Amino acid sequence: MEIIHVTAECYPVAKAGGLGDVLGALPKYQKEAGHIAKVVMPMYRTRYLYQQQWEVVHKGVGNLGNQAFDYTVIKESANKNGFDLYLVDINGLLDREKIYGYSDDTERFLSFQIAVTDWIARWEHRPDVVHVHDHHTALIPFMMQHCFAFRKLAGVPVVLTIHNAQYQGTFDWSKSDYLPVWDPWKTGLLEWDGMINPLATGIKTAWRVTTVSETYMLELSRSSNGLESLFEYEKGKCIGILNGIDTDVWNPAADHYLDTQYDLDSVTEGKWQIKSSLCNTFGLDPLKPLFIYIGRLVGEKAADLLPQVIGDSFFHIGRSMNFLVLGSGEPEVEAQLEWIKQLSWGDYNVYIGYNEGLSHQMYAGADFLLMPSRVEPCGLNQLYAMRYGTVPVVRKTGGLKDTVLDIGEKDGYGITFQHASVGDITHAIFRAVQLYENPVRFDEVRRRMMTLDFSWHRSAQSYLTLYKSLK
Ligand code: ADP
């Protein structure tokens, strides 16, 4: 089977969050299962680009409204990631250092989608499935089916995976002429709430829609930033498939970001060494349990509650634990997290920014990972944490609900709570400290977690079964 993934992120080329991790792993597992898996993404100017060998495979011309643009498709020669990687270059639009956050993101991702669809339409053969991810690529099924220029692709199945429905890529009708000419009878497919909404269009036009956990799929018809009724209407073609993790990249026994590697036999000693060095770097006391938070500092992740949670934990539970935060996001949250450093007695620190290496050291050196998310489509952090023997303390939502079983349950291995409120989170931290103070039980929970299998094997198979059902 030939599967074409079209995406805005793919680790290690360019990653802003879980989308990048998924696209760096799923195609690899599909290739291992004997299929042709290709990843097509924009050619940002990231470090990875300059470190590899590339060959030009196609040059073409697209149109964004009445503005023609040249595009070039290059392929990584050595297939270093275990799948075929293609980058699309469009001068003036995609040649940027960052993935998102520019005022012309609409034009950037529209031109990318037009270029990719144009390129695929020129192949002599047809792929078995085109798999698009999130709103940045969600107009592709519409273009393949209803834009006259690409109609020869109308019979190719398209799967849309929604990694995060909060972001929908909405833009005004005044930009509608950027799209290639489409069948006017189909205009309604572009429309949602008076705007062009790429995610809504993708949901309407993809052959199947998947989300990255079953619980998130159920939650979307109750809360999805305005798309609730659409999810309810289209639920017949929607399915939840849990993400997996890349166990080659996330392996404490072979992680090149760690000075000390460890496995199940050496976990206690290995984690202690990494924790000691981490605490030393951040001025924390390694004898106390270490709670970490890693992620975007945004409302969706309930990061705004962290300052008060940390303060209340110290006040109510006592200064018997450390907190270390790694993330970037909303400026007020960043500023508050920086500000409360003044209140630290050597038990709190924060690193504002993105740091892949530090994140690995934190997953390895910590005792507990805090994820109070208001919305969590799948969540990968808790899966990485468990593989590194770090107990997840999570709100029961989305993928967190599907992957973390509370220690109060039979064979449980995590700590869960119901509400994204300061009270509930602080109480969960209290339970975690109690667990830490019982070393035999703590060790048992840690070992149980580390033997769980959250690798991609099962989920990759679910996607293949889905693709096959579309033939
Ligand atoms: P989301 O995609 O919603 O941000 P996920 O849990 O699906 O959340 O994935 C987050 C990924 O991004 C994980 O690999 C996590 O380690 C990584 N990550 C998030 N913020 C940072 C950061 N500041 N530094 C390093 N890695 C980060």
Residues whose N, C-alpha, C, O or C-beta is under 5 A from the ligand:
A	BS01	ADP	A16 G17 G18 L19 D21 I294 G295 R296 L326 G327 S328 G353 Y354 N355 E356 S359 G379 L380 N381
